[in-house]
Amino acid sequence: GKMRDYQLLLPYLSPQPRGESLAGLAAALGVAEGSARVSVSRFRKRFGAALRAEVASTVQDAAEVESELRFLLDVLSSPGRDAV
């Protein structure tokens, strides 16, 4: 169901999924590769909107959202983040 799809799509939040192929995702979802690509795009868009809304709920000024998101992405992409 939806939870299985979520788990399959989760590695694709990264611009370069570790060892994951779009063809493999399509097979796992039981759809054509083009449909899998659309699913990844929609998943990223929904996740981004949810993340943006969550960050917006933590700041007082809407202008701070972008800088907070940049900071979050910098922290998550920095070397050694697995130690955090």
Solvent accessible surface area in square Angstrom, and as a share of the most:
residue,aa,sasa,rsa
1,G,81,0.78
2,K,181,0.77
3,M,130,0.58
4,R,112,0.41
5,D,50,0.26
6,Y,93,0.35
7,Q,111,0.49
8,L,50,0.25
9,L,11,0.05
10,L,71,0.36
11,P,53,0.33
12,Y,10,0.04
13,L,49,0.25
14,S,48,0.31
15,P,120,0.76
16,Q,151,0.67
17,P,32,0.20
18,R,208,0.76
19,G,87,0.84
20,E,82,0.37
21,S,63,0.40
22,L,42,0.21
23,A,59,0.46
24,G,40,0.38
25,L,6,0.03
26,A,6,0.05
27,A,80,0.62
28,A,45,0.35
29,L,28,0.14
30,G,67,0.64
31,V,65,0.37
32,A,70,0.54
33,E,77,0.35
34,G,36,0.35
35,S,53,0.34
36,A,0,0.00
37,R,129,0.47
38,V,67,0.39
39,S,35,0.23
40,V,10,0.06
41,S,60,0.39
42,R,149,0.54
43,F,16,0.07
44,R,92,0.34
45,K,150,0.63
46,R,147,0.54
47,F,85,0.35
48,G,34,0.32
49,A,63,0.49
50,A,64,0.50
51,L,49,0.25
52,R,108,0.40
53,A,64,0.50
54,E,110,0.49
55,V,17,0.10
56,A,44,0.34
57,S,86,0.55
58,T,100,0.58
59,V,29,0.17
60,Q,188,0.83
61,D,75,0.39
62,A,86,0.66
63,A,82,0.64
64,E,69,0.31
65,V,11,0.06
66,E,81,0.37
67,S,55,0.35
68,E,72,0.32
69,L,17,0.09
70,R,144,0.53
71,F,133,0.56
72,L,57,0.28
73,L,105,0.52
74,D,93,0.48
75,V,55,0.32
76,L,83,0.41
77,S,90,0.58
78,S,48,0.31
79,P,136,0.85
80,G,57,0.55
81,R,106,0.39
82,D,132,0.68
83,A,97,0.75
84,V,151,0.87
